[in-house]
Amino acid sequence: MSLKRTLWTVAALAAVIAVGAYAAFRLSPAVQDAVMARAARAQLTRSGQLPLADDALRVLLCGTSSPMPRRGAAKACTLVAAGGQLVLVDIGPEATENLNLWRVPVARIDTVLLTHFHSDHIGELGEFNMQGWAQGRRTPLQVYGPDGVEQVVGGFNAAYAPDRGYRHAHHDHGKGLMPVAAGEMQSRVIPPFKAGEAPAGRRAVVFERDGLVVTAIEVDHRPVTPALAYRFDYRGRSVVITGDTVYYPPLVAAARGADLMVSEAESHELLEILAGEIATTGDARLAGVLRDTTNYHLTPVQAAQMANEAGVRELVYTHIAPPLVAKPMEIPWLRGVQAVRPRGVRIGHDGLLVTIPLDGGELRFEALRD
């Protein structure tokens, strides 16, 4: 038999098998149920992709877009893992879905740090809290932030109050499986940052737990006040998450010597092109809103300059604006960065996991999968 005839025979048999399998699935409830059970088993037994071993400081980007939507990118969210502790910095829309798809144990996340209160940084606080509670968290989620965090947390608690009641009534079964108290978040104001005060580069230790020290750093995101960055130090390794800010020397000083800087950035040049095109459609209001954002965000070049001045080993961009809808658009977005910082720079994406070994070795970068 010729090779060509053999290949045709194999292809025909494969087609017959495929048609037969589909017919069996379509006509047999037993086959449908077996397929469902197998698929569920495969998903439920899949290991979480976030290592929890105490051999590194780990940073997971769980939301890297700006308020402008981009398919496949949630709004602002970064997770830090150290010594078995899991801490979120901001929780923007769509980020909870990412965490669940990656099988991150959200019930173990008991702390959220908010940089400021723009909607793309807080919009999923209620949903994340509910998911962690439903999946087994037995204590209230602790939400830290500057002056105003009590209003934000109180608002979400009030909005979700009926939901908590429904879920407790339906799922608790009188056994304490979903205690109502654990579903209500608690706010923790970080002093001395007061609303309405001009930024003065102040710092404050947020907490120290089992070797992990978290420091809040005042940044300049006016008219938003206060706005914070956060530094995490763990057993000689460190990461700084800038939040939203302009170029700010006190942040450079506070980031000195960090292994990793996760920095927001916005290409003002590309944003101006986008705003100009929007204006030609007659929507001058939206074009003006976009142009306003250039007054209080870092450019990629400025972020690179800050990383250099702080002596940071690696810089990863997040909160990326405008959306990079195609890979080639990274080239103009990074325009000028190469001249300032030729190495140690990368554009972040949802699912980027950065591992900072405690022994001081090279940082490792990998991508989580849904």
VEXDREN-2710 file (C-alpha; in Angstrom, 1 decimal):
% VEXDREN-2710
k/r/px/py/pz
1/MET/0.0/0.0/0.0
2/SER/1.4/3.4/-0.9
3/LEU/2.2/6.0/1.7
4/LYS/-0.4/8.3/0.3
5/ARG/-3.1/5.6/0.5
6/THR/-2.1/4.7/4.0
7/LEU/-2.4/8.3/5.2
8/TRP/-5.9/8.6/3.6
9/THR/-6.9/5.4/5.3
10/VAL/-5.7/6.6/8.7
11/ALA/-7.4/10.0/8.2
12/ALA/-10.7/8.3/7.3
13/LEU/-10.5/6.0/10.4
14/ALA/-9.8/9.0/12.6
15/ALA/-12.8/10.8/11.1
16/VAL/-15.1/7.8/11.7
17/ILE/-13.9/7.5/15.3
18/ALA/-14.5/11.3/15.9
19/VAL/-18.0/11.1/14.4
20/GLY/-18.8/8.0/16.5
21/ALA/-17.5/9.6/19.7
22/TYR/-19.5/12.8/19.1
23/ALA/-22.6/10.7/18.3
24/ALA/-22.1/8.7/21.5
25/PHE/-21.7/11.9/23.5
26/ARG/-24.8/13.6/21.9
27/LEU/-27.1/10.6/22.3
28/SER/-25.9/9.1/25.7
29/PRO/-26.5/10.9/29.0
30/ALA/-24.1/8.4/30.6
31/VAL/-21.3/9.4/28.3
32/GLN/-22.1/13.1/28.8
33/ASP/-21.9/12.6/32.6
34/ALA/-18.7/10.7/32.4
35/VAL/-17.1/13.4/30.3
36/MET/-18.2/16.0/32.8
37/ALA/-16.8/14.1/35.7
38/ARG/-13.5/13.6/34.0
39/ALA/-13.2/17.2/33.1
40/ALA/-14.1/18.4/36.6
41/ARG/-11.6/15.9/38.1
42/ALA/-8.8/17.1/35.8
43/GLN/-9.5/20.8/36.8
44/LEU/-9.9/20.1/40.5
45/THR/-6.7/18.1/40.8
46/ARG/-4.6/20.6/38.9
47/SER/-2.0/22.0/41.2
48/GLY/-1.9/25.7/41.9
49/GLN/0.7/27.5/39.9
50/LEU/1.9/29.8/42.7
51/PRO/4.8/28.2/44.6
52/LEU/4.5/28.7/48.3
53/ALA/7.9/27.4/49.4
54/ASP/9.9/29.7/51.7
55/ASP/12.8/30.0/49.4
56/ALA/12.0/33.2/47.6
57/LEU/10.1/36.5/47.6
58/ARG/7.6/36.1/44.8
59/VAL/5.6/38.7/42.9
60/LEU/2.6/37.9/40.7
61/LEU/1.0/40.4/38.3
62/CYS/-2.7/39.7/38.5
63/GLY/-3.8/42.9/36.7
64/THR/-1.7/45.0/34.4
65/SER/-4.1/47.2/32.5
66/SER/-5.2/50.8/33.0
67/PRO/-8.8/51.9/33.1
68/MET/-8.8/51.6/29.3
69/PRO/-9.9/48.0/28.6
70/ARG/-7.7/45.4/27.0
71/ARG/-8.9/41.8/26.4
72/GLY/-6.9/39.4/28.6
73/ALA/-5.7/42.1/31.1
74/ALA/-7.4/42.9/34.4
75/LYS/-7.1/46.2/36.2
76/ALA/-4.5/47.0/38.8
77/CYS/-3.5/44.1/41.0
78/THR/-0.2/42.7/42.3
79/LEU/0.3/39.8/44.7
80/VAL/3.3/39.4/46.9
81/ALA/4.1/36.0/48.5
82/ALA/6.7/35.7/51.3
83/GLY/7.1/33.1/54.0
84/GLY/3.7/31.6/53.4
85/GLN/2.0/35.0/53.5
86/LEU/0.0/36.3/50.6
87/VAL/-0.7/40.0/50.3
88/LEU/-2.5/41.9/47.5
89/VAL/-1.7/45.4/46.4
90/ASP/-4.9/46.8/44.9
91/ILE/-7.7/44.7/43.5
92/GLY/-9.1/46.1/40.3
93/PRO/-11.9/44.7/38.1
94/GLU/-11.3/41.2/36.6
95/ALA/-8.4/40.4/38.9
96/THR/-10.3/37.9/41.1
97/GLU/-11.1/35.8/38.0
98/ASN/-7.4/35.6/37.2
99/LEU/-6.5/34.5/40.7
100/ASN/-9.2/31.7/40.6
101/LEU/-8.2/30.5/37.1
102/TRP/-4.6/30.2/38.3
103/ARG/-5.8/28.3/41.3
104/VAL/-4.1/30.8/43.7
105/PRO/-5.5/30.0/47.2
106/VAL/-7.6/33.1/47.6
107/ALA/-8.9/31.9/51.0
108/ARG/-5.4/32.3/52.3
109/ILE/-5.2/36.0/51.3
110/ASP/-6.2/37.9/54.4
111/THR/-4.6/41.3/53.6
112/VAL/-5.2/43.9/50.9
113/LEU/-3.1/47.1/50.6
114/LEU/-4.7/49.9/48.6
115/THR/-2.5/52.5/47.0
116/HIS/-5.3/54.9/46.4
117/PHE/-9.0/54.9/45.7
118/HIS/-9.4/55.3/41.9
119/SER/-12.0/52.7/40.7
120/ASP/-9.5/50.7/38.7
121/HIS/-7.6/50.0/41.9
122/ILE/-10.5/49.1/44.2
123/GLY/-13.4/48.1/41.9
124/GLU/-13.3/44.3/42.7
125/LEU/-12.8/44.6/46.5
126/GLY/-16.3/43.4/47.2
127/GLU/-16.1/40.4/44.8
128/PHE/-12.6/39.3/46.0
129/ASN/-13.8/39.5/49.6
130/MET/-16.8/37.3/48.8
131/GLN/-14.8/34.8/46.9
132/GLY/-12.2/34.3/49.7
133/TRP/-15.0/34.0/52.3
134/ALA/-16.9/31.5/50.2
135/GLN/-13.8/29.4/49.6
136/GLY/-13.0/29.1/53.3
137/ARG/-11.5/32.2/54.8
138/ARG/-12.6/32.2/58.4
139/THR/-11.4/35.7/59.5
140/PRO/-12.3/39.2/58.1
141/LEU/-10.3/40.4/55.2
142/GLN/-8.0/43.2/56.5
143/VAL/-7.9/46.2/54.1
144/TYR/-5.1/48.7/54.6
145/GLY/-4.9/52.1/53.0
146/PRO/-4.5/55.8/53.6
147/ASP/-7.1/58.2/55.1
148/GLY/-10.4/57.4/53.4
149/VAL/-10.0/53.6/53.4
150/GLU/-12.7/53.3/56.1
151/GLN/-15.2/55.0/53.7
152/VAL/-14.3/52.7/50.8
153/VAL/-14.4/49.5/52.9
154/GLY/-17.6/50.6/54.6
155/GLY/-19.3/51.2/51.2
156/PHE/-18.4/47.8/49.9
157/ASN/-19.6/46.2/53.2
158/ALA/-22.9/48.0/52.9
159/ALA/-23.4/47.0/49.3
160/TYR/-22.6/43.4/49.9
161/ALA/-24.6/43.1/53.2
162/PRO/-27.7/41.5/51.5
163/ASP/-25.4/39.0/49.7
164/ARG/-23.7/38.0/52.9
165/GLY/-27.1/37.3/54.4
166/TYR/-28.2/35.2/51.5
167/ARG/-25.0/33.1/51.4
168/HIS/-24.9/32.6/55.1
169/ALA/-28.6/31.5/55.2
170/HIS/-28.1/29.1/52.2
171/HIS/-24.7/27.6/52.9
172/ASP/-23.8/27.8/56.6
173/HIS/-26.3/25.1/57.6
174/GLY/-25.8/26.1/61.2
175/LYS/-22.3/24.6/61.3
176/GLY/-20.3/27.8/61.0
177/LEU/-19.3/27.0/57.4
178/MET/-19.8/30.7/56.3
179/PRO/-19.7/32.8/59.4
180/VAL/-21.2/36.3/58.7
181/ALA/-18.4/38.1/60.7
182/ALA/-15.7/36.6/58.4
183/GLY/-17.5/38.0/55.3
184/GLU/-17.4/41.6/56.5
185/MET/-14.1/43.4/55.8
186/GLN/-12.2/45.5/58.3
187/SER/-10.5/48.7/57.4
188/ARG/-7.0/49.7/58.7
189/VAL/-6.0/53.3/58.2
190/ILE/-2.2/53.8/57.7
191/PRO/-1.1/57.0/59.5
192/PRO/0.1/59.6/59.0
193/PHE/-1.2/60.1/55.4
194/LYS/-4.2/62.5/55.5
195/ALA/-6.6/63.3/52.8
196/GLY/-6.0/66.8/51.2
197/GLU/-2.4/67.2/52.4
198/ALA/0.3/67.8/49.8
199/PRO/2.7/64.8/49.5
200/ALA/5.8/65.2/51.6
201/GLY/7.6/61.9/50.9
202/ARG/6.7/60.4/54.2
203/ARG/7.0/56.7/55.0
204/ALA/5.4/54.4/57.6
205/VAL/5.8/50.8/58.5
206/VAL/2.4/49.1/57.8
207/PHE/3.2/45.8/59.6
208/GLU/5.9/43.3/60.4
209/ARG/5.0/39.6/60.3
210/ASP/7.3/36.6/60.4
211/GLY/10.2/38.5/58.8
212/LEU/8.1/40.4/56.3
213/VAL/8.3/44.2/56.6
214/VAL/5.8/46.3/54.6
215/THR/6.4/50.0/54.3
216/ALA/4.0/52.6/52.9
217/ILE/5.7/55.4/50.9
218/GLU/3.8/58.6/50.0
219/VAL/3.9/59.4/46.3
220/ASP/2.6/62.3/44.1
221/HIS/-0.6/61.4/42.2
222/ARG/-2.4/64.8/42.7
223/PRO/-5.2/65.7/42.8
224/VAL/-5.4/62.2/44.4
225/THR/-4.2/62.6/48.0
226/PRO/-3.0/60.6/49.7
227/ALA/-1.5/58.1/47.3
228/LEU/0.9/55.4/48.3
229/ALA/3.6/53.0/47.0
230/TYR/4.6/50.0/49.0
231/ARG/7.9/48.3/49.7
232/PHE/8.2/44.7/50.8
233/ASP/11.4/43.5/52.6
234/TYR/11.9/39.8/53.4
235/ARG/15.1/38.2/54.5
236/GLY/17.4/40.5/52.5
237/ARG/15.2/40.6/49.4
238/SER/12.9/43.5/48.4
239/VAL/10.3/44.7/45.9
240/VAL/8.7/48.2/45.5
241/ILE/5.3/48.6/43.9
242/THR/4.9/52.2/42.9
243/GLY/1.2/52.6/42.6
244/ASP/0.2/55.6/40.5
245/THR/2.6/58.6/40.6
246/VAL/4.7/61.1/38.7
247/TYR/8.5/61.1/38.8
248/TYR/9.1/61.6/42.6
249/PRO/12.6/61.8/44.2
250/PRO/11.3/60.5/47.7
251/LEU/10.1/57.3/46.0
252/VAL/13.6/56.9/44.5
253/ALA/15.1/57.2/47.9
254/ALA/12.6/54.7/49.4
255/ALA/13.3/52.2/46.6
256/ARG/17.0/52.3/47.1
257/GLY/18.6/48.9/46.5
258/ALA/15.4/47.0/45.8
259/ASP/15.6/43.8/43.7
260/LEU/12.5/44.6/41.8
261/MET/10.4/47.7/41.0
262/VAL/6.9/47.1/39.6
263/SER/6.1/50.5/38.1
264/GLU/3.1/51.9/36.4
265/ALA/3.8/53.7/33.1
266/GLU/1.9/55.5/30.4
267/SER/3.3/56.5/27.0
268/HIS/2.2/60.1/26.7
269/GLU/3.1/60.2/23.1
270/LEU/0.9/57.3/22.1
271/LEU/-1.9/58.5/24.4
272/GLU/-1.8/61.9/22.6
273/ILE/-2.2/60.1/19.2
274/LEU/-5.1/58.1/20.6
275/ALA/-6.7/61.3/22.0
276/GLY/-6.3/63.1/18.7
277/GLU/-8.0/60.3/16.8
278/ILE/-10.9/60.3/19.3
279/ALA/-11.2/64.0/18.9
280/THR/-11.7/63.6/15.2
281/THR/-14.8/61.5/15.9
282/GLY/-16.3/64.5/17.7
283/ASP/-15.8/63.2/21.2
284/ALA/-13.8/66.1/22.6
285/ARG/-14.8/65.3/26.1
286/LEU/-13.2/61.8/26.1
287/ALA/-10.1/63.1/24.3
288/GLY/-9.7/65.7/27.0
289/VAL/-10.1/63.1/29.8
290/LEU/-7.3/61.0/28.2
291/ARG/-5.0/64.0/27.9
292/ASP/-5.6/64.9/31.5
293/THR/-4.1/61.6/32.6
294/THR/-0.6/62.6/31.4
295/ASN/-0.4/65.0/34.3
296/TYR/-0.1/62.4/37.0
297/HIS/1.4/59.2/35.5
298/LEU/5.0/58.1/34.9
299/THR/6.3/57.6/31.4
300/PRO/8.2/54.4/30.6
301/VAL/11.4/56.5/30.4
302/GLN/10.8/58.2/33.8
303/ALA/10.2/54.9/35.4
304/ALA/13.5/53.6/34.0
305/GLN/15.3/56.7/35.3
306/MET/13.8/56.1/38.8
307/ALA/14.9/52.5/38.7
308/ASN/18.4/53.5/37.7
309/GLU/18.7/56.1/40.4
310/ALA/17.4/53.7/43.0
311/GLY/19.9/51.0/41.9
312/VAL/17.0/48.5/41.3
313/ARG/18.0/45.2/39.7
314/GLU/14.9/44.7/37.6
315/LEU/12.1/46.9/36.4
316/VAL/8.7/45.5/35.3
317/TYR/6.0/47.8/33.9
318/THR/2.4/47.5/34.9
319/HIS/-0.8/49.6/34.7
320/ILE/0.1/50.0/31.0
321/ALA/-1.5/52.8/29.0
322/PRO/-2.6/53.1/26.3
323/PRO/-3.5/49.4/25.8
324/LEU/-0.9/47.5/23.7
325/VAL/-3.3/45.6/21.5
326/ALA/-0.5/44.0/19.4
327/LYS/3.0/42.9/20.3
328/PRO/4.7/45.3/17.8
329/MET/3.2/48.3/19.7
330/GLU/5.7/47.6/22.5
331/ILE/8.4/49.2/20.3
332/PRO/7.0/52.7/20.3
333/TRP/5.7/52.3/23.9
334/LEU/9.3/51.7/25.0
335/ARG/10.7/54.5/22.8
336/GLY/13.7/56.1/24.6
337/VAL/13.9/53.4/27.4
338/GLN/16.9/51.6/25.8
339/ALA/19.0/54.7/25.9
340/VAL/18.3/55.2/29.6
341/ARG/18.3/51.5/30.8
342/PRO/19.6/49.0/28.3
343/ARG/19.0/46.0/30.5
344/GLY/16.7/44.8/33.3
345/VAL/13.4/46.1/31.8
346/ARG/10.3/44.2/30.7
347/ILE/6.7/44.9/30.0
348/GLY/4.5/43.0/32.5
349/HIS/1.4/41.0/31.6
350/ASP/-1.3/39.3/33.6
351/GLY/0.2/36.0/35.0
352/LEU/3.8/37.1/35.0
353/LEU/5.4/35.5/38.1
354/VAL/8.7/37.0/39.3
355/THR/10.8/34.9/41.7
356/ILE/13.4/36.6/43.7
357/PRO/15.6/33.9/45.3
358/LEU/16.5/34.5/48.9
359/ASP/20.1/33.6/48.2
360/GLY/20.4/36.6/45.9
361/GLY/20.5/34.7/42.7
362/GLU/19.2/35.9/39.3
363/LEU/15.5/36.8/39.2
364/ARG/13.3/34.3/37.4
365/PHE/10.4/35.2/35.1
366/GLU/7.6/32.8/34.1
367/ALA/4.0/33.0/32.9
368/LEU/1.1/31.3/34.6
369/ARG/-1.6/29.6/32.5
370/ASP/-5.4/29.6/32.8
END
